[in-house]
């Protein structure tokens, strides 16, 4: 009886310690989350306060101007949206196609392992290296123009392509193999199985990875600087070979002006506009992803 009582007391003490550790870890995780959210909220509030009085319809529909009161953001907004649309059109089919091949068709050999390793390494390469690649390949060899819309889209597209491929691979890999076998059992070919079973069920994960990649792309500045994209243009792009600026470049240029009105008010208005457009693009992509989830 004494031994049983001792064991029961030990189990009770162990349970109390475990519960205390669980509560302590939960509070620590909550504190870390609150610190991150509070810091982000404080930063956004500070930027939003600085943007008051500067962010208006005239700012959104006017070209840049040397006087802060007349400064506008329209060419950079149109340029960023044009670049993002082209990036999505380039990277989505290439990334998903590469992921489908690597997951569904490629054999598990040394060559496939080598390709997978290089894709993973390319996802961590600094963006300025992609800028140098874009300068040498698209601007130098293919001669599609310094700072053009298509050169910017191809250069930044290369930057996020490994991320799209990796996220698409993970989404395809998450589809249960039993669903593939059921499709084969019904007489479907491999392509019919991929098209009708694998891709529809993997599409929400693919869309999530693409959204995150596009969110990174819209804020990139170094690759655009390397391909000689102008920091300021006074007209919207009219074609794929037109000179283009982007919102991060224009904000960077304003921050270098000596007037405090540019460094605080106009820059803050540009940052808020960039965040709103980014959230809008992400929201549209999330709606599309949710429709895929409901349809499957």
PLY file of the C-alpha trace (Angstrom):
ply
format ascii 1.0
element vertex 296
property float x
property float y
property float z
element edge 295
property int vertex1
property int vertex2
end_header
0.00 0.00 0.00
2.84 2.38 0.84
4.47 1.72 -2.54
1.19 2.36 -4.37
0.71 5.62 -2.43
4.25 6.72 -3.32
3.67 5.94 -7.01
0.39 7.86 -6.97
2.04 10.89 -5.36
4.85 10.76 -7.93
2.35 10.58 -10.80
0.40 13.49 -9.32
3.54 15.61 -8.94
4.63 14.76 -12.49
1.18 15.74 -13.77
1.32 19.10 -11.95
4.78 19.84 -13.36
3.66 18.89 -16.87
0.60 21.14 -16.61
2.75 24.02 -15.37
5.16 23.56 -18.26
2.24 23.43 -20.68
0.77 26.65 -19.28
4.18 28.35 -19.26
4.86 27.38 -22.89
1.38 28.53 -23.92
1.90 31.90 -22.25
5.35 32.23 -23.82
3.95 31.49 -27.28
1.11 33.96 -26.70
3.56 36.65 -25.57
5.72 36.12 -28.66
2.65 36.39 -30.89
1.43 39.54 -29.15
4.86 41.18 -29.38
4.99 40.54 -33.12
1.43 41.76 -33.70
1.91 44.83 -31.49
5.17 45.76 -33.23
3.58 45.43 -36.66
0.49 47.37 -35.58
2.65 50.14 -34.11
4.69 50.38 -37.31
1.59 50.45 -39.53
-0.09 53.03 -37.30
2.98 55.26 -37.45
3.11 55.05 -41.25
-0.64 55.60 -41.56
-0.48 58.71 -39.36
2.34 60.14 -41.47
0.30 59.47 -44.62
-2.69 61.52 -43.41
-3.08 64.58 -45.59
-0.89 63.18 -48.37
-2.76 60.09 -49.51
-5.66 61.32 -51.63
-7.13 60.82 -55.09
-4.74 63.30 -56.64
-1.77 61.37 -55.25
-3.07 58.14 -56.80
-3.86 59.61 -60.23
-0.97 62.02 -60.81
2.60 61.53 -62.06
5.64 62.32 -59.89
6.47 65.98 -59.33
9.45 67.81 -57.82
7.14 69.52 -55.31
5.77 67.22 -52.60
2.31 68.80 -52.61
1.88 67.78 -56.26
3.67 64.43 -56.16
1.80 61.47 -57.62
2.15 57.70 -57.71
0.20 56.65 -60.81
3.04 55.49 -63.14
4.62 53.37 -60.40
1.25 51.81 -59.49
0.48 50.88 -63.09
4.04 49.65 -63.58
3.94 47.39 -60.53
0.56 45.93 -61.49
1.75 45.29 -65.06
4.91 43.58 -63.79
2.93 41.46 -61.32
0.44 40.31 -63.97
3.26 39.29 -66.31
5.10 37.53 -63.48
1.97 35.52 -62.64
1.46 34.58 -66.29
5.09 33.47 -66.57
5.79 31.73 -63.27
2.49 29.96 -62.60
2.44 27.64 -65.64
6.20 27.11 -65.57
6.27 26.43 -61.84
3.28 24.10 -61.82
4.50 22.30 -64.94
7.93 21.72 -63.44
6.38 20.49 -60.19
4.06 18.07 -62.02
6.97 16.63 -63.97
9.21 16.24 -60.94
6.51 14.65 -58.79
4.54 12.59 -61.30
6.84 11.72 -64.18
10.50 11.98 -63.17
12.13 8.86 -61.80
13.94 8.89 -58.45
17.44 8.99 -59.89
20.59 11.05 -59.46
19.53 13.57 -62.10
16.20 14.25 -60.38
17.95 14.58 -57.02
20.44 17.00 -58.56
17.61 19.11 -60.04
15.71 19.15 -56.74
18.82 20.20 -54.85
19.50 23.06 -57.23
15.90 24.29 -57.10
16.10 24.36 -53.30
19.39 26.26 -53.47
18.03 28.75 -56.00
15.19 29.62 -53.62
17.77 31.05 -51.21
19.92 32.99 -53.68
20.02 36.77 -52.96
17.80 38.83 -55.21
20.66 40.96 -56.51
22.13 37.83 -58.14
18.93 37.43 -60.12
19.26 41.09 -61.07
22.72 40.39 -62.50
21.33 37.36 -64.35
18.52 39.45 -65.78
20.97 42.14 -66.84
23.22 39.66 -68.63
20.53 37.42 -70.13
17.44 39.49 -70.88
19.01 42.92 -71.35
22.40 41.89 -72.74
21.87 38.72 -74.78
18.19 38.98 -75.72
18.24 42.78 -75.95
14.70 43.36 -74.71
15.53 46.77 -73.28
16.94 48.31 -70.15
14.26 48.71 -67.50
11.42 47.50 -69.75
8.24 45.87 -68.49
9.07 42.47 -69.93
12.68 42.54 -68.69
11.50 43.38 -65.18
8.85 40.64 -65.26
11.28 37.97 -66.48
13.96 38.97 -63.97
11.70 39.02 -60.91
9.87 35.96 -62.26
13.12 34.00 -62.14
13.49 35.11 -58.53
10.21 33.58 -57.36
10.07 30.61 -59.75
11.90 28.22 -57.36
9.47 29.17 -54.58
6.48 28.43 -56.81
7.98 25.08 -57.87
8.71 23.99 -54.29
5.28 24.98 -52.97
3.56 23.27 -55.92
5.58 20.11 -55.30
4.53 20.05 -51.66
0.88 20.53 -52.61
1.00 17.74 -55.22
2.84 15.45 -52.80
0.08 15.99 -50.22
-2.59 14.47 -52.49
-3.22 10.91 -51.16
-1.87 8.20 -53.45
-5.09 6.25 -52.94
-6.94 8.84 -55.03
-4.49 8.31 -57.89
-4.92 4.54 -57.66
-8.71 4.90 -57.64
-8.51 6.99 -60.82
-6.27 4.40 -62.49
-8.72 1.72 -61.40
-11.48 3.53 -63.28
-9.41 3.32 -66.46
-8.05 6.88 -66.48
-4.67 7.60 -68.03
-1.86 9.29 -66.12
-2.57 12.68 -67.69
-6.32 12.33 -67.00
-5.52 11.48 -63.38
-3.23 14.49 -63.02
-5.70 16.84 -64.68
-8.89 15.64 -62.98
-7.68 14.34 -59.61
-4.24 15.60 -58.61
-4.25 19.22 -59.76
-7.75 20.15 -58.48
-6.91 18.84 -55.01
-3.46 20.38 -55.00
-4.59 23.75 -56.35
-5.34 25.40 -52.96
-1.78 24.67 -51.79
-0.35 25.77 -55.12
-2.30 29.03 -54.92
-1.07 29.64 -51.37
2.56 29.28 -52.42
2.01 31.50 -55.45
0.39 34.19 -53.32
3.37 34.24 -50.95
5.79 34.36 -53.88
3.95 37.26 -55.53
3.91 39.08 -52.19
7.70 38.88 -52.17
7.96 39.91 -55.82
5.97 43.12 -55.49
8.42 44.47 -52.90
11.66 43.60 -54.71
13.93 46.50 -55.61
17.45 45.15 -56.17
16.70 43.17 -59.37
14.97 46.20 -60.90
17.91 48.44 -60.08
20.30 45.95 -61.70
18.38 45.93 -65.00
18.45 49.76 -64.95
14.76 50.29 -64.29
14.25 54.04 -63.72
13.37 55.12 -60.21
10.96 57.69 -61.63
8.91 57.74 -64.83
6.31 60.35 -65.68
4.02 58.26 -67.87
2.37 54.87 -67.58
3.83 52.01 -69.66
2.10 51.52 -73.00
3.74 48.26 -74.09
5.95 45.39 -73.03
9.09 47.27 -74.10
8.16 50.53 -72.37
10.32 51.88 -69.57
8.75 51.05 -66.25
9.19 51.99 -62.64
7.70 50.20 -59.65
6.32 51.31 -56.32
9.36 50.26 -54.24
11.68 52.12 -56.61
9.59 55.28 -56.48
9.38 55.13 -52.68
13.15 54.65 -52.49
13.66 57.67 -54.73
11.37 59.86 -52.63
13.21 58.81 -49.46
16.44 60.21 -50.94
14.97 63.69 -51.41
16.18 66.31 -48.90
12.72 67.74 -48.14
11.13 66.31 -45.01
7.74 66.38 -46.72
9.02 63.75 -49.15
10.86 61.71 -46.54
7.85 61.38 -44.26
4.51 62.35 -45.77
4.95 61.32 -49.41
6.95 58.19 -48.57
4.34 57.14 -46.00
1.56 57.64 -48.54
3.47 55.47 -51.01
4.02 52.73 -48.42
0.33 52.66 -47.48
-0.62 52.47 -51.17
1.82 49.60 -51.71
0.40 47.69 -48.74
-3.20 48.22 -49.86
-2.46 47.01 -53.41
-0.54 44.01 -52.06
-3.41 43.08 -49.75
-5.89 43.53 -52.60
-3.93 41.22 -54.91
-3.58 38.66 -52.12
-7.29 38.88 -51.30
-8.26 38.20 -54.92
-5.91 35.22 -55.03
-7.30 33.92 -51.72
-10.87 34.14 -53.06
-9.83 32.12 -56.12
-8.09 29.58 -53.89
-11.17 29.22 -51.67
-13.32 28.57 -54.72
-10.99 25.73 -55.69
-11.27 24.35 -52.15
-15.07 24.39 -52.26
-15.19 22.83 -55.71
-13.04 19.91 -54.57
0 1
1 2
2 3
3 4
4 5
5 6
6 7
7 8
8 9
9 10
10 11
11 12
12 13
13 14
14 15
15 16
16 17
17 18
18 19
19 20
20 21
21 22
22 23
23 24
24 25
25 26
26 27
27 28
28 29
29 30
30 31
31 32
32 33
33 34
34 35
35 36
36 37
37 38
38 39
39 40
40 41
41 42
42 43
43 44
44 45
45 46
46 47
47 48
48 49
49 50
50 51
51 52
52 53
53 54
54 55
55 56
56 57
57 58
58 59
59 60
60 61
61 62
62 63
63 64
64 65
65 66
66 67
67 68
68 69
69 70
70 71
71 72
72 73
73 74
74 75
75 76
76 77
77 78
78 79
79 80
80 81
81 82
82 83
83 84
84 85
85 86
86 87
87 88
88 89
89 90
90 91
91 92
92 93
93 94
94 95
95 96
96 97
97 98
98 99
99 100
100 101
101 102
102 103
103 104
104 105
105 106
106 107
107 108
108 109
109 110
110 111
111 112
112 113
113 114
114 115
115 116
116 117
117 118
118 119
119 120
120 121
121 122
122 123
123 124
124 125
125 126
126 127
127 128
128 129
129 130
130 131
131 132
132 133
133 134
134 135
135 136
136 137
137 138
138 139
139 140
140 141
141 142
142 143
143 144
144 145
145 146
146 147
147 148
148 149
149 150
150 151
151 152
152 153
153 154
154 155
155 156
156 157
157 158
158 159
159 160
160 161
161 162
162 163
163 164
164 165
165 166
166 167
167 168
168 169
169 170
170 171
171 172
172 173
173 174
174 175
175 176
176 177
177 178
178 179
179 180
180 181
181 182
182 183
183 184
184 185
185 186
186 187
187 188
188 189
189 190
190 191
191 192
192 193
193 194
194 195
195 196
196 197
197 198
198 199
199 200
200 201
201 202
202 203
203 204
204 205
205 206
206 207
207 208
208 209
209 210
210 211
211 212
212 213
213 214
214 215
215 216
216 217
217 218
218 219
219 220
220 221
221 222
222 223
223 224
224 225
225 226
226 227
227 228
228 229
229 230
230 231
231 232
232 233
233 234
234 235
235 236
236 237
237 238
238 239
239 240
240 241
241 242
242 243
243 244
244 245
245 246
246 247
247 248
248 249
249 250
250 251
251 252
252 253
253 254
254 255
255 256
256 257
257 258
258 259
259 260
260 261
261 262
262 263
263 264
264 265
265 266
266 267
267 268
268 269
269 270
270 271
271 272
272 273
273 274
274 275
275 276
276 277
277 278
278 279
279 280
280 281
281 282
282 283
283 284
284 285
285 286
286 287
287 288
288 289
289 290
290 291
291 292
292 293
293 294
294 295
